[in-house]
Amino acid sequence: ALAQGVRGAAMSTLASEVIAAIAYLVILCRRNMLVFAKLFRLPSWSKLAPILKGGAALQLRNVAMNLTFLSVARVTQGLDRTGVAAAAHAMAIQVFQLGGIVLLALSTIAQTVIPNDLVQKYDESKQRYVGGKQTAQNTVNRLMAWGLALGIGLGLIQLLSLPLIRQTTPLQEVRDAATWPSILASFSQVINGLVFIGEGVMIGTGSFMELSITTVLATAGCLWALQTLPPMYGI
């Protein structure tokens, strides 16, 4: 075994990112969607300004989310000096990721499908124009319904998988400490199924600033809760 530990995890993550980047470049070139001669050419300001505006808003959202993750890790690791709380938090995150990854994928789908439905285009098979706001709204309703259904289903799967996940550690203290956070993470998927779809819709419609503001407000509420609730209820 290589036994690289944390360094090995970082190296494997970097390797996967490099491989994914190369794969994307190859696919884009084969589909004539990327020209290397224009890759390093600076775009005009008229084309760059909307991207910078949207990117700045999304970057504000990313900063708020990363601040939340760092604060959660800091508070969790400071709950005790034995490492039980940190290990239990890691276990609860594993439970959350069982369904969270699927729901995040739905968010990405919404980012792609909604802008496509907003554009009116002529359908040769139906001999009429399709698309527009009403079509996009119908798609949003269907995605929300799927998000709710998947949130409920994935939450139930997470609850059923708790006995298996508890076997990832031999320490009974960690298992006991992770029980309630894991259960709450399972129930939260019902809300996440709707929230992740909503975020995807807002990105698809270009509502970057509104999404960033709501994320900042949610981060402020989370930081307040992290300062107030752990001393009262522990992990």
JORAQUI-V257889 format. One record per backbone hydrogen bond with DSSP energy under -0.5 kcal/mol. CO is the residue of the C=O (numbers start at 1). NH is the residue of the N-H. E is the energy in kcal/mol with one decimal. If there is no record, write none. Layout:
((CO/NH/E) (CO/NH/E))
//
This chain:
((4/7/-1.0) (4/8/-0.6) (5/9/-1.8) (6/10/-2.2) (7/11/-2.4) (8/12/-2.5) (9/13/-2.1) (10/14/-2.4) (11/15/-2.5) (12/16/-2.3) (13/17/-2.0) (14/18/-2.3) (15/19/-2.5) (16/20/-2.4) (17/21/-2.4) (18/22/-2.4) (19/23/-2.4) (20/24/-2.4) (21/25/-2.3) (22/26/-2.3) (23/27/-2.3) (24/28/-2.7) (25/29/-2.2) (26/30/-2.3) (27/31/-1.6) (28/33/-3.0) (28/34/-0.8) (29/32/-1.5) (34/36/-0.5) (35/38/-1.3) (36/39/-1.0) (36/40/-0.5) (38/41/-0.9) (44/47/-0.6) (44/48/-2.0) (45/49/-2.8) (47/51/-0.6) (48/52/-2.5) (49/53/-2.4) (50/54/-2.4) (51/55/-2.9) (52/56/-2.5) (53/57/-1.6) (54/58/-2.3) (55/59/-2.4) (56/60/-1.9) (57/61/-1.7) (58/62/-2.5) (59/63/-2.5) (60/64/-2.1) (61/65/-2.3) (62/66/-2.8) (63/67/-2.3) (64/68/-1.8) (65/69/-2.3) (66/70/-2.6) (67/71/-2.3) (68/72/-2.5) (69/73/-2.3) (70/74/-2.5) (71/75/-2.7) (72/76/-2.6) (73/77/-2.4) (74/78/-1.1) (76/79/-1.2) (83/87/-2.1) (84/88/-2.6) (85/89/-2.4) (86/90/-2.1) (87/91/-2.0) (88/92/-2.3) (89/93/-2.2) (90/94/-1.7) (91/95/-1.8) (92/96/-2.3) (93/97/-2.3) (94/98/-0.8) (95/98/-0.8) (95/99/-0.6) (96/99/-0.9) (96/100/-2.7) (97/101/-1.3) (99/103/-2.2) (100/104/-2.3) (101/105/-1.7) (102/106/-1.5) (103/107/-1.5) (104/108/-1.8) (105/109/-2.0) (106/110/-2.3) (107/111/-1.9) (108/112/-1.1) (109/112/-0.6) (109/113/-3.0) (110/114/-1.8) (112/116/-1.0) (113/117/-2.1) (114/118/-1.8) (115/119/-0.8) (117/132/-3.0) (121/123/-0.5) (121/130/-3.2) (122/124/-0.7) (123/127/-1.4) (123/128/-1.3) (128/123/-2.9) (130/121/-2.5) (132/136/-2.4) (133/137/-2.6) (134/138/-2.3) (135/139/-2.0) (136/140/-2.4) (137/141/-2.3) (138/142/-2.0) (139/143/-2.7) (140/144/-2.7) (141/145/-2.1) (142/146/-2.5) (143/147/-2.8) (144/148/-2.5) (145/149/-2.5) (146/150/-3.0) (147/151/-2.4) (148/152/-2.2) (149/153/-2.6) (150/154/-3.4) (151/155/-1.9) (152/156/-2.0) (153/157/-2.1) (154/158/-2.5) (155/159/-2.0) (156/160/-2.3) (157/161/-1.6) (158/162/-0.6) (159/162/-0.9) (161/164/-0.6) (161/165/-2.3) (162/166/-2.4) (164/167/-1.0) (165/168/-2.0) (166/169/-1.0) (170/172/-0.6) (171/175/-1.8) (172/176/-2.6) (173/177/-2.2) (174/178/-1.9) (175/179/-0.7) (176/179/-0.8) (176/180/-0.5) (177/181/-0.6) (178/182/-2.0) (179/183/-2.1) (180/184/-2.7) (181/185/-2.2) (182/186/-1.6) (183/187/-2.1) (184/188/-2.0) (185/189/-0.5) (186/189/-1.0) (187/190/-1.4) (187/191/-0.5) (188/192/-2.6) (189/193/-2.3) (190/194/-0.6) (191/194/-0.9) (191/195/-2.6) (192/196/-2.8) (193/197/-0.7) (194/198/-2.4) (195/199/-2.5) (196/200/-2.1) (197/201/-2.4) (198/202/-2.3) (199/203/-2.3) (200/204/-2.4) (201/205/-1.9) (202/207/-2.8) (203/206/-1.0) (206/208/-1.7) (207/211/-1.8) (208/212/-2.4) (209/213/-2.5) (210/214/-2.1) (211/215/-2.0) (212/216/-2.5) (213/217/-2.4) (214/218/-2.3) (215/219/-2.5) (216/220/-2.3) (217/221/-2.1) (218/222/-2.3) (219/223/-2.8) (220/224/-2.0) (221/225/-2.2) (222/226/-2.4) (223/227/-1.5) (224/228/-1.6) (225/229/-2.8) (225/230/-0.6) (229/232/-1.1) (229/233/-2.9) (230/234/-2.8))
//
